[in-house]
Amino acid sequence: MKWLLLIIGILILVLLIVVFTKIKVSIDYKRVQTNDLIHIKLSAWYGLFHYTFKVPVMKMEDDSATVVVKEEQEMNGKTNKEEKKKLTAEDLRDGFADILETLQHIIGFHKIVRQFAGKVQVKKFTWHSKVGTKNAAHTGVLTGACWALKGSIIGLLTTYFNFRIMPSYSITPDFQRWQANTSISCILQFRIGQAMVTGIKLLRYWKGGKPHFKSRKLAKLSGDSNKQSF
């Protein structure tokens, strides 16, 4: 009996530790010319556990109408084998359709997501861009539009998330050549327990009306695993 109580006590203690553990999410996105790189790192317990996910350049193959996506994953300092996946035009079409379908359902998730977002602390947020055209007047107009767009986006983010610092952002005009380079770096932090509660709420809401995806993998979520792309 004593051993049973001890085991139950240990399980409760472990559960409490997990629930109150803070997860730090570092996101870095860079776009230079036509190259895109997304770097995401999850860490907990002051870096004792960390997981890195990288999505390097997406580019078109010269000999076929497919996009090559190269993924690289790293966990606790150990890099896994790189994988290359080919996406056909049909995959991209179904992917965009799935995004639209998902967005429609996200509207219903708004209240739940906003409650969670308010508990997410933003420790760092920088967004710097460089835009330009060969025409000075057009570059000036483009720069002004980008400033307005960034201000609106950041203003919206600050109403949802708990910013612990002031966001840093800028637009640098280049009057000599065409370019649209940008870099975003942010650090988010939240408790696992908060994410678990939000996940349970979302699952309960999800059961009320599942979306109908077109891609084969996501179609399983809507209960139609035999659905084919056409």
C-alpha positions in Angstrom: 0.0 0.0 0.0 2.8 2.3 0.9 4.5 1.7 -2.5 1.3 2.4 -4.3 0.9 5.7 -2.5 4.6 6.5 -3.2 4.1 5.8 -6.9 0.9 7.9 -7.1 2.7 10.7 -5.3 5.6 10.6 -7.7 3.3 10.6 -10.7 1.4 13.6 -9.3 4.7 15.4 -8.7 5.9 14.8 -12.2 2.6 15.9 -13.6 2.8 19.2 -11.7 6.3 19.8 -12.9 5.3 19.3 -16.5 2.2 21.4 -16.1 4.1 24.4 -14.6 7.1 24.0 -16.9 7.7 27.0 -19.1 8.4 26.5 -22.8 10.5 29.1 -24.7 9.9 29.3 -28.5 12.5 31.1 -30.5 11.5 31.9 -34.1 13.7 33.4 -36.8 12.6 34.0 -40.3 14.7 35.5 -43.0 14.0 36.3 -46.6 16.9 37.3 -48.8 16.1 37.8 -52.5 14.2 34.6 -53.3 15.6 32.5 -50.5 13.5 31.8 -47.3 14.7 30.3 -44.1 12.6 29.5 -41.0 14.4 28.5 -37.8 12.4 27.4 -34.8 13.8 26.3 -31.5 11.9 25.0 -28.5 13.7 24.9 -25.1 12.8 24.2 -21.5 14.5 23.9 -18.1 17.0 26.6 -18.9 18.1 24.9 -22.1 18.5 21.4 -20.7 15.9 20.3 -23.3 15.9 21.8 -26.7 14.6 20.9 -30.1 15.4 22.7 -33.3 13.4 22.7 -36.5 14.7 24.3 -39.7 13.0 24.9 -43.0 15.5 26.1 -45.6 15.0 27.4 -49.1 11.9 26.5 -51.1 12.7 26.5 -54.8 11.3 25.3 -58.1 13.0 22.5 -59.9 14.2 23.3 -63.4 13.1 20.1 -65.0 9.6 19.7 -63.5 6.8 21.7 -62.0 7.5 20.7 -58.5 8.8 22.5 -55.4 11.6 21.0 -53.4 11.4 21.5 -49.6 14.4 20.5 -47.6 13.9 19.9 -43.9 16.5 19.6 -41.2 15.7 18.7 -37.6 18.0 18.9 -34.5 17.2 17.6 -31.0 19.5 18.2 -28.0 22.4 18.9 -30.2 22.0 15.9 -32.5 21.1 16.5 -36.1 18.8 14.0 -37.8 19.1 13.0 -41.4 17.9 15.6 -43.9 14.9 14.8 -45.9 13.8 16.1 -49.3 10.2 16.1 -50.3 8.7 16.9 -53.6 5.5 18.8 -53.8 3.5 18.6 -57.0 1.1 21.3 -58.3 -1.8 19.3 -57.0 -0.3 19.1 -53.6 0.1 22.9 -53.5 -3.4 23.4 -54.8 -4.9 21.1 -52.1 -2.6 22.8 -49.5 -4.0 26.2 -50.3 -7.5 24.9 -50.2 -6.8 23.3 -46.8 -5.5 26.7 -45.6 -8.7 28.4 -46.6 -10.8 25.7 -45.0 -8.7 25.9 -41.8 -9.0 29.7 -41.7 -12.8 29.4 -41.7 -12.7 27.2 -38.7 -10.1 29.4 -37.0 -12.7 32.1 -36.8 -14.7 29.9 -34.5 -11.6 29.3 -32.4 -11.0 33.0 -31.9 -12.2 33.2 -28.3 -10.2 30.2 -27.2 -7.0 31.2 -29.0 -7.2 34.7 -27.8 -7.5 33.6 -24.2 -4.3 31.5 -24.7 -2.5 34.3 -26.6 -3.0 36.7 -23.7 -1.0 34.3 -21.5 1.9 34.0 -24.0 4.7 36.3 -23.1 6.7 37.9 -25.9 10.3 38.4 -24.7 11.7 39.6 -28.0 10.2 40.9 -31.2 12.2 42.5 -34.0 11.2 42.9 -37.6 13.5 44.7 -40.1 13.0 45.0 -43.8 14.7 46.5 -46.8 12.7 47.3 -49.9 13.4 49.1 -53.1 12.8 49.6 -56.8 14.8 51.2 -59.5 12.4 54.2 -59.3 12.9 56.6 -56.4 9.3 57.8 -56.3 7.9 54.2 -56.4 10.4 53.2 -53.7 9.2 56.1 -51.5 5.5 55.0 -51.9 6.4 51.4 -51.2 8.3 52.3 -48.1 5.4 54.3 -46.7 3.0 51.5 -47.4 5.3 49.0 -45.7 5.5 51.2 -42.6 1.7 51.4 -42.4 1.3 47.7 -42.9 3.9 46.8 -40.3 2.4 49.3 -37.8 -1.1 47.7 -38.3 0.2 44.1 -37.9 2.3 44.9 -34.8 -0.6 46.9 -33.3 -2.8 43.8 -33.8 -0.2 41.5 -32.2 0.1 43.7 -29.1 -3.6 43.4 -28.5 -3.5 39.6 -28.5 -0.1 38.7 -26.9 1.5 39.8 -23.7 4.4 41.8 -24.9 7.1 42.2 -22.2 9.2 44.5 -24.3 8.6 47.1 -27.0 8.6 45.7 -30.5 11.5 46.9 -32.7 10.8 47.3 -36.4 12.1 49.3 -39.4 11.9 49.8 -43.1 15.1 50.7 -45.0 14.5 52.0 -48.6 16.9 51.1 -51.4 16.7 53.4 -54.4 19.2 51.6 -56.5 17.7 48.2 -57.2 14.7 45.8 -56.8 14.7 44.0 -53.5 12.3 42.9 -50.7 14.4 41.4 -47.9 13.0 41.0 -44.4 14.0 39.3 -41.1 11.8 38.5 -38.1 13.1 37.3 -34.8 10.9 36.7 -31.7 10.9 34.8 -28.5 7.7 33.5 -26.9 7.2 31.8 -23.5 4.3 30.0 -22.0 3.5 27.2 -19.6 2.8 23.6 -20.8 -0.3 23.5 -18.7 -1.8 26.5 -20.4 -1.2 24.9 -23.8 -2.7 21.6 -22.6 -5.9 23.4 -21.4 -6.2 25.3 -24.6 -5.6 22.1 -26.6 -8.4 20.3 -24.7 -10.8 23.2 -25.4 -9.9 23.2 -29.1 -10.5 19.5 -29.4 -13.9 19.8 -27.8 -14.7 22.7 -30.2 -13.3 20.7 -33.1 -15.7 17.9 -32.6 -18.6 20.3 -33.2 -17.7 20.6 -36.8 -14.7 19.1 -38.5 -13.3 20.8 -41.6 -13.2 18.8 -44.9 -9.6 18.8 -46.1 -8.5 17.9 -49.6 -4.9 16.6 -49.0 -4.7 13.0 -48.1 -2.9 13.4 -44.8 -5.2 16.1 -43.5 -8.3 14.4 -44.8 -7.8 11.8 -42.1 -8.7 14.6 -39.6 -12.1 15.0 -41.1 -12.8 11.2 -41.1 -12.3 10.7 -44.9 -9.0 8.9 -45.1 -9.8 7.5 -48.6 -10.2 10.9 -50.1 -8.1 11.4 -53.2 -6.8 14.6 -54.7 -8.3 15.5 -58.1 
